[in-house]
Amino acid sequence: MKNQETIFIGAHEGGIQVFKGAGNLVGFANTPKMLAYILDTHKIFDSVMFTSSMDFADEEGFDHHDGAKNLWDAAVELRV
């Protein structure tokens, strides 16, 4: 079995940051299309860990606390 790094997803400045392992930023997106592209490009298909910033997205530049989750959900829908 291959040891894979944990994928972390966090809200940041009105978008979503994607990390492969702690501190290894591999992408930033503020649109569902761009986020889906990052996930596809980095072959992120399995489980991810959401940082607490996803629960408090209004403190990270989103209009509502659910803003980052809504962006994530829209990106996932594009991939289905």
CNS distance restraints for C-alpha pairs under 8 A (distance, minus, plus):
assign (resid   5 and name CA) (resid  20 and name CA) 5.93 0.50 0.50
assign (resid   5 and name CA) (resid  21 and name CA) 5.07 0.50 0.50
assign (resid   6 and name CA) (resid  20 and name CA) 6.03 0.50 0.50
assign (resid   6 and name CA) (resid  21 and name CA) 5.11 0.50 0.50
assign (resid   6 and name CA) (resid  22 and name CA) 7.73 0.50 0.50
assign (resid   6 and name CA) (resid  48 and name CA) 6.89 0.50 0.50
assign (resid   6 and name CA) (resid  49 and name CA) 7.32 0.50 0.50
assign (resid   7 and name CA) (resid  18 and name CA) 7.14 0.50 0.50
assign (resid   7 and name CA) (resid  19 and name CA) 5.62 0.50 0.50
assign (resid   7 and name CA) (resid  20 and name CA) 4.77 0.50 0.50
assign (resid   7 and name CA) (resid  21 and name CA) 5.94 0.50 0.50
assign (resid   7 and name CA) (resid  44 and name CA) 7.89 0.50 0.50
assign (resid   7 and name CA) (resid  47 and name CA) 7.66 0.50 0.50
assign (resid   7 and name CA) (resid  48 and name CA) 4.99 0.50 0.50
assign (resid   7 and name CA) (resid  49 and name CA) 6.05 0.50 0.50
assign (resid   8 and name CA) (resid  18 and name CA) 5.99 0.50 0.50
assign (resid   8 and name CA) (resid  19 and name CA) 4.99 0.50 0.50
assign (resid   8 and name CA) (resid  20 and name CA) 6.52 0.50 0.50
assign (resid   8 and name CA) (resid  21 and name CA) 6.96 0.50 0.50
assign (resid   8 and name CA) (resid  22 and name CA) 7.43 0.50 0.50
assign (resid   8 and name CA) (resid  48 and name CA) 5.92 0.50 0.50
assign (resid   8 and name CA) (resid  49 and name CA) 4.83 0.50 0.50
assign (resid   8 and name CA) (resid  50 and name CA) 5.79 0.50 0.50
assign (resid   8 and name CA) (resid  51 and name CA) 6.76 0.50 0.50
assign (resid   9 and name CA) (resid  16 and name CA) 6.78 0.50 0.50
assign (resid   9 and name CA) (resid  17 and name CA) 5.84 0.50 0.50
assign (resid   9 and name CA) (resid  18 and name CA) 4.95 0.50 0.50
assign (resid   9 and name CA) (resid  19 and name CA) 6.43 0.50 0.50
assign (resid   9 and name CA) (resid  48 and name CA) 6.93 0.50 0.50
assign (resid   9 and name CA) (resid  49 and name CA) 6.13 0.50 0.50
assign (resid   9 and name CA) (resid  50 and name CA) 4.81 0.50 0.50
assign (resid   9 and name CA) (resid  51 and name CA) 6.08 0.50 0.50
assign (resid   9 and name CA) (resid  54 and name CA) 7.81 0.50 0.50
assign (resid  10 and name CA) (resid  16 and name CA) 5.55 0.50 0.50
assign (resid  10 and name CA) (resid  17 and name CA) 5.25 0.50 0.50
assign (resid  10 and name CA) (resid  18 and name CA) 6.77 0.50 0.50
assign (resid  10 and name CA) (resid  50 and name CA) 6.01 0.50 0.50
assign (resid  10 and name CA) (resid  51 and name CA) 5.11 0.50 0.50
assign (resid  10 and name CA) (resid  52 and name CA) 7.39 0.50 0.50
assign (resid  10 and name CA) (resid  53 and name CA) 5.70 0.50 0.50
assign (resid  10 and name CA) (resid  54 and name CA) 5.66 0.50 0.50
assign (resid  11 and name CA) (resid  15 and name CA) 5.76 0.50 0.50
assign (resid  11 and name CA) (resid  16 and name CA) 4.54 0.50 0.50
assign (resid  11 and name CA) (resid  17 and name CA) 6.20 0.50 0.50
assign (resid  11 and name CA) (resid  51 and name CA) 7.77 0.50 0.50
assign (resid  11 and name CA) (resid  53 and name CA) 5.24 0.50 0.50
assign (resid  11 and name CA) (resid  54 and name CA) 5.19 0.50 0.50
assign (resid  11 and name CA) (resid  57 and name CA) 5.97 0.50 0.50
assign (resid  11 and name CA) (resid  60 and name CA) 6.16 0.50 0.50
assign (resid  11 and name CA) (resid  68 and name CA) 5.97 0.50 0.50
assign (resid  12 and name CA) (resid  16 and name CA) 5.67 0.50 0.50
assign (resid  12 and name CA) (resid  17 and name CA) 6.43 0.50 0.50
assign (resid  12 and name CA) (resid  53 and name CA) 7.55 0.50 0.50
assign (resid  12 and name CA) (resid  57 and name CA) 7.78 0.50 0.50
assign (resid  12 and name CA) (resid  60 and name CA) 5.15 0.50 0.50
assign (resid  12 and name CA) (resid  61 and name CA) 7.01 0.50 0.50
assign (resid  13 and name CA) (resid  60 and name CA) 5.06 0.50 0.50
assign (resid  13 and name CA) (resid  61 and name CA) 4.79 0.50 0.50
assign (resid  13 and name CA) (resid  62 and name CA) 7.54 0.50 0.50
assign (resid  14 and name CA) (resid  30 and name CA) 6.42 0.50 0.50
assign (resid  14 and name CA) (resid  57 and name CA) 7.81 0.50 0.50
assign (resid  14 and name CA) (resid  60 and name CA) 6.01 0.50 0.50
assign (resid  14 and name CA) (resid  61 and name CA) 4.27 0.50 0.50
assign (resid  14 and name CA) (resid  62 and name CA) 4.99 0.50 0.50
assign (resid  14 and name CA) (resid  68 and name CA) 7.75 0.50 0.50
assign (resid  15 and name CA) (resid  28 and name CA) 6.76 0.50 0.50
assign (resid  15 and name CA) (resid  29 and name CA) 5.41 0.50 0.50
assign (resid  15 and name CA) (resid  30 and name CA) 4.07 0.50 0.50
assign (resid  15 and name CA) (resid  31 and name CA) 7.48 0.50 0.50
assign (resid  15 and name CA) (resid  61 and name CA) 7.78 0.50 0.50
assign (resid  15 and name CA) (resid  62 and name CA) 7.82 0.50 0.50
assign (resid  15 and name CA) (resid  68 and name CA) 6.91 0.50 0.50
assign (resid  16 and name CA) (resid  28 and name CA) 5.56 0.50 0.50
assign (resid  16 and name CA) (resid  29 and name CA) 5.39 0.50 0.50
assign (resid  16 and name CA) (resid  30 and name CA) 6.28 0.50 0.50
assign (resid  16 and name CA) (resid  35 and name CA) 7.64 0.50 0.50
assign (resid  16 and name CA) (resid  68 and name CA) 6.82 0.50 0.50
assign (resid  16 and name CA) (resid  72 and name CA) 7.97 0.50 0.50
assign (resid  17 and name CA) (resid  25 and name CA) 6.98 0.50 0.50
assign (resid  17 and name CA) (resid  26 and name CA) 7.79 0.50 0.50
assign (resid  17 and name CA) (resid  27 and name CA) 5.81 0.50 0.50
assign (resid  17 and name CA) (resid  28 and name CA) 4.47 0.50 0.50
assign (resid  17 and name CA) (resid  29 and name CA) 6.72 0.50 0.50
assign (resid  18 and name CA) (resid  25 and name CA) 5.91 0.50 0.50
assign (resid  18 and name CA) (resid  26 and name CA) 5.76 0.50 0.50
assign (resid  18 and name CA) (resid  27 and name CA) 5.18 0.50 0.50
assign (resid  18 and name CA) (resid  28 and name CA) 6.26 0.50 0.50
assign (resid  19 and name CA) (resid  23 and name CA) 6.56 0.50 0.50
assign (resid  19 and name CA) (resid  24 and name CA) 5.20 0.50 0.50
assign (resid  19 and name CA) (resid  25 and name CA) 4.35 0.50 0.50
assign (resid  19 and name CA) (resid  26 and name CA) 5.49 0.50 0.50
assign (resid  19 and name CA) (resid  27 and name CA) 7.17 0.50 0.50
assign (resid  20 and name CA) (resid  24 and name CA) 5.49 0.50 0.50
assign (resid  20 and name CA) (resid  25 and name CA) 6.58 0.50 0.50
assign (resid  20 and name CA) (resid  26 and name CA) 6.63 0.50 0.50
assign (resid  27 and name CA) (resid  38 and name CA) 6.32 0.50 0.50
assign (resid  28 and name CA) (resid  35 and name CA) 7.32 0.50 0.50
assign (resid  29 and name CA) (resid  34 and name CA) 5.47 0.50 0.50
assign (resid  29 and name CA) (resid  35 and name CA) 5.11 0.50 0.50
assign (resid  29 and name CA) (resid  38 and name CA) 7.96 0.50 0.50
assign (resid  30 and name CA) (resid  34 and name CA) 7.11 0.50 0.50
assign (resid  30 and name CA) (resid  35 and name CA) 7.24 0.50 0.50
assign (resid  30 and name CA) (resid  71 and name CA) 7.73 0.50 0.50
assign (resid  31 and name CA) (resid  35 and name CA) 6.28 0.50 0.50
assign (resid  31 and name CA) (resid  71 and name CA) 6.96 0.50 0.50
assign (resid  31 and name CA) (resid  75 and name CA) 7.85 0.50 0.50
assign (resid  32 and name CA) (resid  36 and name CA) 6.07 0.50 0.50
assign (resid  32 and name CA) (resid  71 and name CA) 5.81 0.50 0.50
assign (resid  32 and name CA) (resid  72 and name CA) 6.93 0.50 0.50
assign (resid  32 and name CA) (resid  74 and name CA) 5.55 0.50 0.50
assign (resid  32 and name CA) (resid  75 and name CA) 4.19 0.50 0.50
assign (resid  32 and name CA) (resid  76 and name CA) 8.00 0.50 0.50
assign (resid  32 and name CA) (resid  78 and name CA) 7.58 0.50 0.50
assign (resid  33 and name CA) (resid  37 and name CA) 6.23 0.50 0.50
assign (resid  33 and name CA) (resid  75 and name CA) 6.16 0.50 0.50
assign (resid  33 and name CA) (resid  78 and name CA) 7.25 0.50 0.50
assign (resid  34 and name CA) (resid  38 and name CA) 6.30 0.50 0.50
assign (resid  34 and name CA) (resid  75 and name CA) 7.98 0.50 0.50
assign (resid  35 and name CA) (resid  39 and name CA) 6.25 0.50 0.50
assign (resid  35 and name CA) (resid  72 and name CA) 7.61 0.50 0.50
assign (resid  35 and name CA) (resid  75 and name CA) 5.90 0.50 0.50
assign (resid  36 and name CA) (resid  40 and name CA) 6.10 0.50 0.50
assign (resid  36 and name CA) (resid  75 and name CA) 4.97 0.50 0.50
assign (resid  36 and name CA) (resid  76 and name CA) 6.65 0.50 0.50
assign (resid  36 and name CA) (resid  78 and name CA) 6.77 0.50 0.50
assign (resid  36 and name CA) (resid  79 and name CA) 6.51 0.50 0.50
assign (resid  37 and name CA) (resid  41 and name CA) 5.93 0.50 0.50
assign (resid  38 and name CA) (resid  42 and name CA) 6.10 0.50 0.50
assign (resid  39 and name CA) (resid  43 and name CA) 5.89 0.50 0.50
assign (resid  39 and name CA) (resid  44 and name CA) 4.96 0.50 0.50
assign (resid  39 and name CA) (resid  45 and name CA) 7.33 0.50 0.50
assign (resid  40 and name CA) (resid  44 and name CA) 6.22 0.50 0.50
assign (resid  40 and name CA) (resid  45 and name CA) 7.73 0.50 0.50
assign (resid  50 and name CA) (resid  54 and name CA) 6.42 0.50 0.50
assign (resid  51 and name CA) (resid  55 and name CA) 7.86 0.50 0.50
assign (resid  52 and name CA) (resid  56 and name CA) 6.70 0.50 0.50
assign (resid  53 and name CA) (resid  57 and name CA) 5.66 0.50 0.50
assign (resid  53 and name CA) (resid  59 and name CA) 7.73 0.50 0.50
assign (resid  53 and name CA) (resid  60 and name CA) 7.06 0.50 0.50
assign (resid  54 and name CA) (resid  65 and name CA) 7.77 0.50 0.50
assign (resid  54 and name CA) (resid  66 and name CA) 7.56 0.50 0.50
assign (resid  54 and name CA) (resid  68 and name CA) 5.71 0.50 0.50
assign (resid  54 and name CA) (resid  69 and name CA) 6.40 0.50 0.50
assign (resid  55 and name CA) (resid  65 and name CA) 6.17 0.50 0.50
assign (resid  55 and name CA) (resid  66 and name CA) 6.75 0.50 0.50
assign (resid  55 and name CA) (resid  68 and name CA) 7.95 0.50 0.50
assign (resid  55 and name CA) (resid  69 and name CA) 7.80 0.50 0.50
assign (resid  56 and name CA) (resid  60 and name CA) 7.15 0.50 0.50
assign (resid  56 and name CA) (resid  65 and name CA) 5.01 0.50 0.50
assign (resid  56 and name CA) (resid  66 and name CA) 7.51 0.50 0.50
assign (resid  57 and name CA) (resid  61 and name CA) 6.64 0.50 0.50
assign (resid  57 and name CA) (resid  62 and name CA) 5.45 0.50 0.50
assign (resid  57 and name CA) (resid  63 and name CA) 7.86 0.50 0.50
assign (resid  57 and name CA) (resid  64 and name CA) 6.61 0.50 0.50
assign (resid  57 and name CA) (resid  65 and name CA) 4.60 0.50 0.50
assign (resid  57 and name CA) (resid  66 and name CA) 6.39 0.50 0.50
assign (resid  57 and name CA) (resid  67 and name CA) 6.04 0.50 0.50
assign (resid  57 and name CA) (resid  68 and name CA) 5.73 0.50 0.50
assign (resid  58 and name CA) (resid  62 and name CA) 4.55 0.50 0.50
assign (resid  58 and name CA) (resid  63 and name CA) 5.52 0.50 0.50
assign (resid  58 and name CA) (resid  64 and name CA) 4.93 0.50 0.50
assign (resid  58 and name CA) (resid  65 and name CA) 4.57 0.50 0.50
assign (resid  58 and name CA) (resid  66 and name CA) 7.69 0.50 0.50
assign (resid  58 and name CA) (resid  67 and name CA) 7.23 0.50 0.50
assign (resid  59 and name CA) (resid  65 and name CA) 7.64 0.50 0.50
assign (resid  62 and name CA) (resid  67 and name CA) 5.54 0.50 0.50
assign (resid  62 and name CA) (resid  68 and name CA) 7.02 0.50 0.50
assign (resid  63 and name CA) (resid  67 and name CA) 6.55 0.50 0.50
assign (resid  66 and name CA) (resid  70 and name CA) 6.11 0.50 0.50
assign (resid  67 and name CA) (resid  71 and name CA) 6.26 0.50 0.50
assign (resid  68 and name CA) (resid  72 and name CA) 6.17 0.50 0.50
assign (resid  69 and name CA) (resid  73 and name CA) 6.07 0.50 0.50
assign (resid  70 and name CA) (resid  74 and name CA) 6.12 0.50 0.50
assign (resid  71 and name CA) (resid  75 and name CA) 6.30 0.50 0.50
assign (resid  72 and name CA) (resid  76 and name CA) 6.24 0.50 0.50
assign (resid  73 and name CA) (resid  77 and name CA) 6.18 0.50 0.50
assign (resid  74 and name CA) (resid  78 and name CA) 6.48 0.50 0.50
assign (resid  75 and name CA) (resid  79 and name CA) 6.74 0.50 0.50
assign (resid  76 and name CA) (resid  80 and name CA) 6.71 0.50 0.50
